[in-house]
Each structure stands twice: as C-alpha cells, then as structure tokens.
Amino acid sequence: MPTDIINELYKILEQRKSADPSSSYVASLYAQGTDHILKKIGEEAAELLIAGKGGSQNEIIHETADLWFHSLVLLVYKGIDADSVRSELERRLGQSGLEEKASRPRQ
C-alpha cells in the first residue's frame, strides 16, 4: 500500500514548528513568517510557469513538487489541515469548473 506522502509531509512539517531555525529550512521559513512563506510560494509558482512554458517533463515535475511543498508549509503554518483541502477538492469533483466558479460569492 503506497504511503500518503501529503500526510507524511504534513506530520514532518508540523514537527518542524519546534525545530531550531538554524538547523531546519522549514523552521527558518516559519521563523520568518507569513510574508516570507508567501514569497517562496510566489517564487516556486513563477519557476513552474517557466518550466511549463519551455521546460522538460522532469523540470515541470520538480517545480510542481516545490510548489506543493511550500504550499503545505503555508497550510501547516496557518494551522490548516491538509484534509480541508482534500475535502474542498472532493466537493468540486464532478462539478463543472464553470459551475463551480459561478457558485462562488462575488467579491
């Protein structure tokens, strides 16, 4: 049975909250706060865009993994369980993207 990598990473990222920022990359992100984490997510998203435009499949996979990882860092930092995201994806499953977008409250 395959390991649920998202849950495994979530547990590790949760443990890093109490790690020394000088010895843990993730702890250093947490120590620098939301703005720094969001900056990393933006950088990873930009790298994925570049890879998606002209990179190889391996580059796209690598950059997607980086983006997912840093998104998980944000979830853990904000105390949002990964299952909440899974539930939202399940809610959308089988629904037209156009219908889902139309159902969102207008801002």
RAFENPE-V865596 format. One record per helix or strand. SS is the DSSP state (H for helix, E for strand). FROM is the first residue (numbers start at 1). TO is the last residue. If there is no record, write none. Layout:
ss=SS from=FROM to=TO
ss=SS from=FROM to=TO
This chain:
ss=H from=5 to=18
ss=H from=25 to=32
ss=H from=34 to=54
ss=H from=57 to=78
ss=H from=82 to=92
ss=H from=97 to=103
